[in-house]
Amino acid sequence: MREFGRRAAAAAAAALLLAGCTGGSPDGEDGRNPDATRTGLAPAPRSALPSSLTAQKPDWGACEETEDSPAPGDEWSCATLKVPLDWAKPEGDTIDLALIRTEASGDDRIGSLVFNFGGPGGSGVSMMPSYALTVSSLREAYDLVGFDPRGVGASEGVRCRDDKEIQAAETLDATPDTPEEERAYLADAADFGEDCARTTGDLLSHVSTTDTARDMDLMRQVLGDKRMHYFGISYGTELGGVYAHLFPRQVGRMVLDAVVDPTADAMGHAENQTRGFQRALDAYLKSTGKDPERGTAEIVDLLDRIDAEPLPASSGRKLTQSLAITGIVLPLYSEAGWPSLTSALEAARKGDGSELLTLADAYNERDTSGHYGTTTHAQRVISCLDDRQRPTPAEAKRALPEFERISPVFGAFLGWDTAGWCHDWPVPGQYDTPETSAPGAAPILTIGNTGDPATPYEGARRMADELGEGVGVVLTWKGEGHGAYGSGSDCVDSTVDDYLLQGTVPKDGKVCS
């Protein structure tokens, strides 16, 4: 499924765990139609926002445990923010967004630093407390703020199917080899969209990245910040780019790490992911002393055998080919996860699918009781509202040879996903590619990791180019895994810290090796 391409910190964290390790119009929008050209949306209303929105005072209080995580420590507080359901009708119905923060510990506070950890669909409320350890050097100067975007977690979080329905769908072949398998795959895709429409209602048409970017600017005003200081990871980089386009004059210090290529449409995005995961697999295979071509062929042979006869697992379930591919993907998010991949592949070659299934379950947020998380549901409703391009099954099949050339392991899976992900989706998409040009914005730091599997390195330069001259600044890390900050490079971490804490903008093209 295409969550391989955009789920960021959640997958990386799972891989590491398994490895043991005021009023007025929206401030800053200029006279241009902010959603022209590629966004394909109507312009935002120019009338003043109601004071019921802009004069909100968040009632910060103790955080409660969530479905995904226990209650954090006393240094954390939680609140809700009311935002319009429909930004074209700001005086209409509202929904609540969940926020979490810890206040700056020092006397020289810069402001709030808002985080988005990727997905789309990742819960910032759940992830912010644990990620705070990674950004501990920033806590003295910033309030660290996480939030659940609309449609996610405690912010009107969507759930399209129950656990039994999700598990049943996992038995389908996501790389169909026969007409029967293809019909079943596409029927399930269409059914998922119908399920989401039934359970989500009017919200289904109002969970776009543009909607969330507007929510963020209202959040900035309510938090009392003149500028938006922001740290986006993976899909969070796309969200940051869209925000910068809509509100260029409100951009403060913005870091985009593990950058989604804003010039890639649905098919191009899938090709990027295919190439990125194969690169990561090659690097993993080299680390084991194997020739990447030969090692890839051995994995393809194993997957073919699993496709013909799924492997038994100690839980009593079966490891299918699709679940096996998911299990291979997860540890590629972090070099620390590579040993778990070695062990799981060795066990599968001996006929035991338990370890690969455990990895797949971690990626799919399935716990030992059979309960599934909803990140993939939120991801799908958000990305299918964003993406206007809907490749047909015929188009996907024509593209399969190229996908399989790029990666014999992941190509068919991600190629078919271009047709299945938003197949017969009940609401239209909004753009082919997001508009991220931000003339007049302050410099924005984009970070690319040459070994990133999910958001290949090239996306950082393309995002910088789209942001515009004098805005996008690229920092390169020659490393492995998804994302760069906090991944072991003192050069990356100190460069980002100097930018966020001192406002020191590095030279465009700086390389940390």
DOLORO-396003 format. One record per residue (C-alpha): residue in one letter; residue number from 1; x, y, z. Coordinates in pm, whole numbers, plus 32768, in hexadecimal, padded with zeros to 4 digits. Example, Ala and Ser with C-alpha at 12.3 -4.5 7.8 and 13.67 -1.06 7.14 Angstrom:
2
NODE/voti/lumtor/xx/yy/zz
NODE/A/1/84CE/7E3E/830C
NODE/S/2/8557/7F96/82CA
END
This chain:
513
NODE/voti/lumtor/xx/yy/zz
NODE/M/1/8000/8000/8000
NODE/R/2/8075/8162/7FC1
NODE/E/3/80A6/81A2/8133
NODE/F/4/8206/8120/80ED
NODE/G/5/8249/826C/8046
NODE/R/6/81C6/8364/8142
NODE/R/7/81B7/82CE/829C
NODE/A/8/82E3/835C/8345
NODE/A/9/833A/836D/84B0
NODE/A/10/823F/8264/8517
NODE/A/11/82E0/815C/843E
NODE/A/12/843F/81C8/8496
NODE/A/13/83E9/81C0/8607
NODE/A/14/8354/8066/85E4
NODE/A/15/848D/7FED/8535
NODE/L/16/8568/8078/864A
NODE/L/17/8488/7FE0/8754
NODE/L/18/849D/7E89/86B9
NODE/A/19/8614/7EB0/869E
NODE/G/20/8621/7EF5/8814
NODE/C/21/8675/804F/87FB
NODE/T/22/7DCC/8EC2/86A2
NODE/G/23/7C97/8F01/85BA
NODE/G/24/7C95/8F65/844B
NODE/S/25/7CC5/8EA7/830E
NODE/P/26/7DB9/8D85/8310
NODE/D/27/7EFE/8E3D/8353
NODE/G/28/7FFC/8E53/823E
NODE/E/29/7F2F/8DF2/810E
NODE/D/30/7F78/8EDF/7FF4
NODE/G/31/7E96/8F52/7EDA
NODE/R/32/7EDC/8E27/7DFF
NODE/N/33/7DF2/8CFE/7DF2
NODE/P/34/7EC0/8C23/7EDD
NODE/D/35/7E2C/8AE6/7E4B
NODE/A/36/7E52/8B34/7CDA
NODE/T/37/7EF7/8A51/7BDD
NODE/R/38/7F57/8908/7C73
NODE/T/39/7E83/890B/7DAE
NODE/G/40/7D3F/8924/7CEB
NODE/L/41/7C7D/89BA/7E12
NODE/A/42/7BA8/8AEF/7E41
NODE/P/43/7C5A/8C10/7EE9
NODE/A/44/7C3A/8C35/805F
NODE/P/45/7B2F/8D24/80DC
NODE/R/46/7BAE/8E88/80FD
NODE/S/47/7AAF/8EE6/8208
NODE/A/48/7B1D/8F01/8371
NODE/L/49/7B1F/8DBF/8434
NODE/P/50/7A21/8DBA/854E
NODE/S/51/7AA3/8E11/86A7
NODE/S/52/7A20/8CC2/871E
NODE/L/53/7B4B/8C35/8663
NODE/T/54/7C59/8D3D/8682
NODE/A/55/7C18/8D96/87F1
NODE/Q/56/7C28/8C30/886B
NODE/K/57/7CEB/8BF5/89AC
NODE/P/58/7D59/8A8A/89BA
NODE/D/59/7D01/89EA/8B07
NODE/W/60/7E46/8934/8B46
NODE/G/61/7E24/8814/8C37
NODE/A/62/7EA7/86BC/8C8A
NODE/C/63/7EC5/85CE/8B63
NODE/E/64/7E09/8486/8B6B
NODE/E/65/7E7C/833B/8AE0
NODE/T/66/7E13/82F3/897B
NODE/E/67/7DD0/81B7/88BA
NODE/D/68/7F33/81C7/8838
NODE/S/69/7FFB/823D/8965
NODE/P/70/7FF7/8268/8ADF
NODE/A/71/7FCC/83BC/8B82
NODE/P/72/8112/8483/8B6C
NODE/G/73/81C7/8522/8C92
NODE/D/74/8157/8653/8D55
NODE/E/75/822B/873B/8C7E
NODE/W/76/8130/8703/8B63
NODE/S/77/7FDC/87A9/8B45
NODE/C/78/7EC1/8778/8A4C
NODE/A/79/7DAB/8851/89BA
NODE/T/80/7CC2/8868/8891
NODE/L/81/7CAC/8968/877A
NODE/K/82/7B69/89AF/86BE
NODE/V/83/7B91/89CD/8545
NODE/P/84/7A8F/89EE/842E
NODE/L/85/7A17/88A8/839D
NODE/D/86/7A13/895C/824D
NODE/W/87/7B0C/8A77/8224
NODE/A/88/7A2A/8B10/8117
NODE/K/89/7927/8B3F/822D
NODE/P/90/79F2/8BB1/835D
NODE/E/91/78B9/8C13/841F
NODE/G/92/781F/8ABD/83EC
NODE/D/93/784C/8974/849F
NODE/T/94/7991/8933/8556
NODE/I/95/7A5E/8806/85BA
NODE/D/96/7B58/87DD/86D6
NODE/L/97/7CCA/87A3/86A4
NODE/A/98/7D97/8703/87BA
NODE/L/99/7ED6/87B6/8826
NODE/I/100/7FF3/875A/890F
NODE/R/101/8115/8830/8986
NODE/T/102/822C/8855/8A7F
NODE/E/103/8295/89BA/8ACA
NODE/A/104/83F1/8A42/8A8B
NODE/S/105/84D2/8A0B/8BB5
NODE/G/106/85B4/8B3C/8B82
NODE/D/107/858A/8CB1/8BAC
NODE/D/108/85D7/8D0A/8A40
NODE/R/109/84A2/8C6C/89A2
NODE/I/110/848A/8C8F/8829
NODE/G/111/8324/8C0F/8805
NODE/S/112/826C/8AD0/87B0
NODE/L/113/830B/89C5/86D6
NODE/V/114/81F7/88FE/862F
NODE/F/115/823B/879A/85BB
NODE/N/116/819E/86B1/84BF
NODE/F/117/8230/8553/84BA
NODE/G/118/81B0/84DB/836C
NODE/G/119/80B1/83EB/82DF
NODE/P/120/7FD4/848D/828F
NODE/G/121/7F20/83FC/83B9
NODE/G/122/8029/8402/84C8
NODE/S/123/7FB7/8476/8620
NODE/G/124/8087/8598/869E
NODE/V/125/7FE1/857F/87F4
NODE/S/126/805C/841A/881A
NODE/M/127/81B4/844B/8783
NODE/M/128/8221/859F/8808
NODE/P/129/8283/8530/8968
NODE/S/130/8368/841A/88EE
NODE/Y/131/83FE/84EC/87D5
NODE/A/132/844C/85FE/88D3
NODE/L/133/857C/8531/8938
NODE/T/134/8602/8559/87D5
NODE/V/135/85D0/86D3/87DA
NODE/S/136/8635/8709/8945
NODE/S/137/8730/8817/88DC
NODE/L/138/860A/88ED/8865
NODE/R/139/8535/88DA/89A1
NODE/E/140/85DA/8A04/8A4E
NODE/A/141/8578/8AF8/893A
NODE/Y/142/8431/8A69/88B4
NODE/D/143/82E4/89EC/892A
NODE/L/144/82D8/889A/887B
NODE/V/145/817C/8871/87E3
NODE/G/146/80E5/873F/8740
NODE/F/147/7F87/8716/86B5
NODE/D/148/7EA4/8617/8616
NODE/P/149/7E41/869F/84C0
NODE/R/150/7CD2/8690/8461
NODE/G/151/7C68/8529/8428
NODE/V/152/7D80/84A1/8501
NODE/G/153/7D79/840F/865F
NODE/A/154/7CC7/84F2/8757
NODE/S/155/7C71/85F1/8645
NODE/E/156/7B37/854D/85BA
NODE/G/157/7C0D/841F/8567
NODE/V/158/7B80/8347/8454
NODE/R/159/7B52/81CD/846C
NODE/C/160/7ACE/8137/832A
NODE/R/161/7ACF/7FC6/838C
NODE/D/162/7ACF/7EED/84C1
NODE/D/163/7BE3/7DFA/851C
NODE/K/164/7B45/7CC8/847A
NODE/E/165/7B13/7D82/8332
NODE/I/166/7C7A/7DFF/8335
NODE/Q/167/7D06/7CA3/8374
NODE/A/168/7C2B/7C0F/8262
NODE/A/169/7CAE/7D11/8169
NODE/E/170/7E13/7CAD/81C1
NODE/T/171/7DD8/7B58/8124
NODE/L/172/7DA5/7BF4/7FCC
NODE/D/173/7EC2/7BED/7ED3
NODE/A/174/7F41/7D52/7EA3
NODE/T/175/8005/7CE1/7D6F
NODE/P/176/7EEF/7C28/7CB7
NODE/D/177/7F5E/7B1C/7BC3
NODE/T/178/7E08/7AAC/7B41
NODE/P/179/7CC6/7B59/7AD4
NODE/E/180/7C1D/7AD6/7C0E
NODE/E/181/7D27/7B67/7CF1
NODE/E/182/7D19/7CB2/7C37
NODE/R/183/7B9E/7CCA/7C5A
NODE/A/184/7BB3/7C7C/7DCD
NODE/Y/185/7CC8/7D7C/7E02
NODE/L/186/7C0E/7E95/7D50
NODE/A/187/7ABD/7E3D/7DEE
NODE/D/188/7B58/7E56/7F45
NODE/A/189/7BF4/7FA5/7EEA
NODE/A/190/7AA1/802D/7E7D
NODE/D/191/79FC/7F9D/7FB4
NODE/F/192/7AFA/804D/8092
NODE/G/193/7A99/819D/7FFC
NODE/E/194/7929/8151/8035
NODE/D/195/7976/80EB/819C
NODE/C/196/7A2D/8234/81D8
NODE/A/197/790E/82FF/8144
NODE/R/198/7813/824B/8224
NODE/T/199/78DA/8273/8366
NODE/T/200/7974/83CC/832A
NODE/G/201/7854/8493/8293
NODE/D/202/788C/8601/8235
NODE/L/203/79EC/85FE/82C1
NODE/L/204/7A60/8527/819E
NODE/S/205/7A61/865C/80BD
NODE/H/206/7B1B/8736/81BA
NODE/V/207/7C57/867E/8222
NODE/S/208/7D44/86FB/8116
NODE/T/209/7EA6/8771/814F
NODE/T/210/7E32/88D1/80F5
NODE/D/211/7D26/88BF/8204
NODE/T/212/7E2D/885A/8303
NODE/A/213/7F1B/896E/8293
NODE/R/214/7E07/8A6B/82D6
NODE/D/215/7DC9/89C8/8427
NODE/M/216/7F38/89FA/8476
NODE/D/217/7F28/8B6D/8435
NODE/L/218/7DFD/8B92/851C
NODE/M/219/7EC3/8AC7/8619
NODE/R/220/7FE5/8BBA/85F5
NODE/Q/221/7F00/8CE2/8641
NODE/V/222/7E5C/8C39/876C
NODE/L/223/7FAE/8BD4/87FB
NODE/G/224/8016/8D42/87E6
NODE/D/225/8130/8D17/86EB
NODE/K/226/8180/8E20/85E7
NODE/R/227/822E/8D1F/850D
NODE/M/228/8201/8BAC/84D5
NODE/H/229/8333/8AED/8548
NODE/Y/230/8309/898C/84C8
NODE/F/231/83B3/883B/84B2
NODE/G/232/831E/874F/83B1
NODE/I/233/838A/85EA/836C
NODE/S/234/8336/8521/8232
NODE/Y/235/81CC/8578/81D5
NODE/G/236/81F9/8694/82D0
NODE/T/237/82E4/8731/81D1
NODE/E/238/81CA/873C/80D1
NODE/L/239/80E8/87D9/81D5
NODE/G/240/81F9/88D6/8227
NODE/G/241/8227/892B/80B9
NODE/V/242/80B2/8962/8088
NODE/Y/243/80A9/8A3F/81BE
NODE/A/244/81CF/8B0A/813D
NODE/H/245/8119/8B3D/7FF1
NODE/L/246/7FD7/8BAF/8098
NODE/F/247/8079/8C85/81A6
NODE/P/248/81D7/8CE6/8130
NODE/R/249/81EC/8E1D/8209
NODE/Q/250/819F/8D52/833F
NODE/V/251/82BB/8C58/8312
NODE/G/252/83B6/8C6A/842E
NODE/R/253/84BE/8B5D/8452
NODE/M/254/844F/8A27/8398
NODE/V/255/84FF/88D7/837C
NODE/L/256/848E/87D1/8281
NODE/D/257/8538/8682/82BD
NODE/A/258/850B/854E/81DD
NODE/V/259/846D/861B/80CA
NODE/V/260/834D/85A8/7FEF
NODE/D/261/8389/8609/7E83
NODE/P/262/8280/8715/7E3B
NODE/T/263/82AA/86F0/7CC3
NODE/A/264/8244/8581/7CBB
NODE/D/265/80DF/851C/7C6A
NODE/A/266/8046/83D8/7CE8
NODE/M/267/8100/82FD/7BEF
NODE/G/268/8246/83BA/7C1A
NODE/H/269/822A/83A9/7D91
NODE/A/270/8204/822F/7D82
NODE/E/271/8332/8214/7C9C
NODE/N/272/83FC/82E5/7D91
NODE/Q/273/83A1/81FC/7EAE
NODE/T/274/83F2/80C9/7DE1
NODE/R/275/8549/8153/7D91
NODE/G/276/8586/81C2/7EF8
NODE/F/277/8530/8075/7F98
NODE/Q/278/8601/7FB4/7E9D
NODE/R/279/872A/8096/7EE8
NODE/A/280/86FB/8051/805A
NODE/L/281/86DF/7EDB/8019
NODE/D/282/881F/7EE5/7F4C
NODE/A/283/88D3/7F98/8069
NODE/Y/284/884F/7E97/8161
NODE/L/285/88BF/7D75/8088
NODE/K/286/8A19/7E0C/8060
NODE/S/287/8A31/7E28/81D9
NODE/T/288/89FE/7CAE/81F1
NODE/G/289/8B10/7C6A/80F2
NODE/K/290/8A21/7C0C/7FDB
NODE/D/291/8A1F/7C8A/7E77
NODE/P/292/88E1/7D5F/7E62
NODE/E/293/8872/7CC8/7D18
NODE/R/294/8898/7B67/7D96
NODE/G/295/87FF/7BB7/7EE9
NODE/T/296/86D6/7C5D/7E40
NODE/A/297/86A1/7B2A/7D67
NODE/E/298/86A1/7A4B/7E9B
NODE/I/299/8596/7B24/7F41
NODE/V/300/84C4/7B21/7E05
NODE/D/301/84D7/79A6/7E01
NODE/L/302/846B/799A/7F6D
NODE/L/303/8346/7A84/7F2A
NODE/D/304/82D9/79B3/7DFF
NODE/R/305/82D5/787D/7ED8
NODE/I/306/820A/7931/7FE3
NODE/D/307/8117/79A8/7ED7
NODE/A/308/80DF/7840/7E70
NODE/E/309/80C8/77BF/7FD4
NODE/P/310/80B3/78B4/80FB
NODE/L/311/8192/785F/8220
NODE/P/312/810F/77F4/8373
NODE/A/313/8152/78D2/84A2
NODE/S/314/8158/7882/8612
NODE/S/315/801B/7950/8646
NODE/G/316/7F59/7860/856B
NODE/R/317/7F37/7963/8456
NODE/K/318/7FD7/794F/82FF
NODE/L/319/80E4/7A2C/826A
NODE/T/320/8071/7A91/810E
NODE/Q/321/814C/7B27/8003
NODE/S/322/80B8/7C82/8040
NODE/L/323/80F7/7C6B/81B7
NODE/A/324/8257/7BEB/8175
NODE/I/325/82A6/7D1C/80A0
NODE/T/326/821E/7DFC/81B6
NODE/G/327/82FC/7D43/82AD
NODE/I/328/842C/7D82/81D3
NODE/V/329/83D9/7EF3/81B0
NODE/L/330/83C7/7F4A/8321
NODE/P/331/8531/7F07/8389
NODE/L/332/85AE/7FC5/8258
NODE/Y/333/8534/8108/82FC
NODE/S/334/865B/80FE/83EA
NODE/E/335/87B3/8063/83D5
NODE/A/336/877E/7FF2/853D
NODE/G/337/8669/7F10/84BA
NODE/W/338/8744/7E52/83C3
NODE/P/339/87A0/7D36/84B5
NODE/S/340/862F/7CEB/84E9
NODE/L/341/8607/7CCD/836F
NODE/T/342/8727/7BD6/835B
NODE/S/343/868B/7AFE/8467
NODE/A/344/852E/7B0E/83D0
NODE/L/345/85A7/7AB1/8273
NODE/E/346/8672/798C/82F9
NODE/A/347/8541/7909/83B4
NODE/A/348/8462/792F/8281
NODE/R/349/8557/786C/81AA
NODE/K/350/8536/7755/82AA
NODE/G/351/83BA/775C/828C
NODE/D/352/8361/7834/83BA
NODE/G/353/82AA/7979/836B
NODE/S/354/8289/79EC/84D4
NODE/E/355/8397/7AF8/84D6
NODE/L/356/8337/7B99/838C
NODE/L/357/81CC/7B96/83FF
NODE/T/358/822E/7C43/8544
NODE/L/359/82DF/7D51/847C
NODE/A/360/81B1/7D79/8397
NODE/D/361/80C8/7D8F/84C2
NODE/A/362/81A0/7EA1/8559
NODE/Y/363/818B/7F64/8417
NODE/N/364/8013/7F2B/8400
NODE/E/365/7FE1/7F8C/856F
NODE/R/366/7F50/7E39/85CC
NODE/D/367/7F7D/7DD5/8736
NODE/T/368/7F85/7C76/87C5
NODE/S/369/7E0E/7C7C/880A
NODE/G/370/7DC3/7CB9/869A
NODE/H/371/7D69/7E29/86C0
NODE/Y/372/7DE0/7F13/85AC
NODE/G/373/7E34/8085/85BB
NODE/T/374/7D9A/817B/84C8
NODE/T/375/7EC6/8233/8438
NODE/T/376/7E97/8190/82E4
NODE/H/377/7D25/81F0/82DF
NODE/A/378/7D77/835F/8320
NODE/Q/379/7E93/834E/8229
NODE/R/380/7DB4/82D0/8118
NODE/V/381/7C97/83CA/8148
NODE/I/382/7D8E/84EC/8150
NODE/S/383/7E65/8483/802A
NODE/C/384/7D3A/8421/7F51
NODE/L/385/7C9E/8579/7F8D
NODE/D/386/7DEA/8617/7F2F
NODE/D/387/7E3C/8547/7DFC
NODE/R/388/7D75/8594/7CC1
NODE/Q/389/7E30/8499/7BED
NODE/R/390/7D8E/8341/7C02
NODE/P/391/7E4C/8247/7B29
NODE/T/392/7D69/813C/7A9A
NODE/P/393/7DB2/7FC8/7AB4
NODE/A/394/7E13/7FC9/7944
NODE/E/395/7F06/80E8/797C
NODE/A/396/7F9A/8038/7AA8
NODE/K/397/7FCE/7EF7/79E3
NODE/R/398/807A/7FB3/78C9
NODE/A/399/8166/804D/79CA
NODE/L/400/81B6/7F05/7A7C
NODE/P/401/82E5/7EA5/79A5
NODE/E/402/8390/7FEE/79FF
NODE/F/403/833A/7FC8/7B6E
NODE/E/404/83C3/7E66/7B6F
NODE/R/405/84FC/7ED8/7AB9
NODE/I/406/8539/7FD9/7BCA
NODE/S/407/84FC/7ED7/7CDA
NODE/P/408/84B0/7D67/7CA9
NODE/V/409/844D/7D58/7E1A
NODE/F/410/8371/7E8B/7E49
NODE/G/411/8314/7EED/7CE4
NODE/A/412/81D9/7E21/7CAC
NODE/F/413/8154/7E71/7E05
NODE/L/414/817A/7FEA/7DDF
NODE/G/415/811A/7FE4/7C6F
NODE/W/416/7FCE/7F3B/7CB6
NODE/D/417/7F98/8027/7DD9
NODE/T/418/7F7F/814F/7CEC
NODE/A/419/7E39/80BB/7C6F
NODE/G/420/7DB8/802D/7DB6
NODE/W/421/7DFD/8142/7EAD
NODE/C/422/7CE9/8236/7E40
NODE/H/423/7C24/814E/7D5C
NODE/D/424/7ABC/81CC/7D35
NODE/W/425/7AF5/82C1/7E52
NODE/P/426/79AC/836F/7EAA
NODE/V/427/7A35/84D7/7EA8
NODE/P/428/7B0E/857A/7D9C
NODE/G/429/7C7A/85D1/7DD6
NODE/Q/430/7CF4/8736/7DDB
NODE/Y/431/7E42/8742/7D25
NODE/D/432/7F3D/867B/7C5D
NODE/T/433/805F/8706/7D26
NODE/P/434/805D/87F6/7E4D
NODE/E/435/80B3/8964/7E19
NODE/T/436/81DB/89B9/7EF7
NODE/S/437/826A/8AF6/7E5E
NODE/A/438/829E/8BF4/7F73
NODE/P/439/8331/8D3A/7EEE
NODE/G/440/8380/8E2B/8005
NODE/A/441/8395/8D21/8111
NODE/A/442/84BA/8D0D/81FF
NODE/P/443/85C1/8C04/81AD
NODE/I/444/853E/8AA0/81DC
NODE/L/445/862F/8983/8225
NODE/T/446/85EF/8844/8160
NODE/I/447/86B4/870F/81C8
NODE/G/448/86F7/85E7/80E6
NODE/N/449/8790/8499/814A
NODE/T/450/8837/83E2/802A
NODE/G/451/87CC/8292/80BD
NODE/D/452/8663/82EC/810D
NODE/P/453/857D/81D3/8096
NODE/A/454/8428/827A/80B7
NODE/T/455/8474/83DF/8045
NODE/P/456/859D/83C4/7F59
NODE/Y/457/86AC/84CA/7F72
NODE/E/458/864F/857A/7E2C
NODE/G/459/8512/8602/7ECF
NODE/A/460/85D6/86F5/7FA7
NODE/R/461/866B/87AE/7E7F
NODE/R/462/8520/87AB/7DC0
NODE/M/463/8469/883C/7EEC
NODE/A/464/8573/8949/7F13
NODE/D/465/8555/89A1/7DA3
NODE/E/466/83DA/89B2/7DBB
NODE/L/467/83E7/8A8E/7EF2
NODE/G/468/84AF/8B80/7E21
NODE/E/469/85F9/8C33/7E0B
NODE/G/470/866C/8CB9/7F58
NODE/V/471/856C/8BE5/8012
NODE/G/472/85C6/8A77/7FF0
NODE/V/473/8715/8A12/8089
NODE/V/474/878C/88AA/8067
NODE/L/475/8851/87E9/816B
NODE/T/476/88CA/868F/8104
NODE/W/477/8920/856C/81E6
NODE/K/478/89D1/8441/8156
NODE/G/479/892D/8342/8237
NODE/E/480/882F/8229/824B
NODE/G/481/86C8/8221/82C4
NODE/H/482/8596/82FF/82B9
NODE/G/483/85EA/8461/8326
NODE/A/484/872E/8501/8393
NODE/Y/485/8704/85D0/84D1
NODE/G/486/8744/8502/8606
NODE/S/487/87CB/83DE/853B
NODE/G/488/8932/83EE/85B0
NODE/S/489/89CC/850C/84EB
NODE/D/490/8A5B/8620/85C8
NODE/C/491/8A83/86F0/848D
NODE/V/492/8910/86DB/8436
NODE/D/493/889B/8710/859B
NODE/S/494/897B/883D/85DE
NODE/T/495/8920/88DE/8490
NODE/V/496/87AC/88BB/84D8
NODE/D/497/87D5/8931/863F
NODE/D/498/889C/8A64/85D4
NODE/Y/499/878A/8AB8/84D8
NODE/L/500/8669/8A8B/85CB
NODE/L/501/8711/8B23/86FB
NODE/Q/502/87EF/8C32/8666
NODE/G/503/874F/8C6B/8512
NODE/T/504/8892/8C07/8466
NODE/V/505/883E/8B9A/8304
NODE/P/506/893E/8AA2/8277
NODE/K/507/89CC/8AC2/811D
NODE/D/508/88E5/8A26/801C
NODE/G/509/8972/88D2/7FC1
NODE/K/510/8A2D/888D/8105
NODE/V/511/8A85/871D/8124
NODE/C/512/8AAB/8653/8262
NODE/S/513/8B56/8509/8222
END
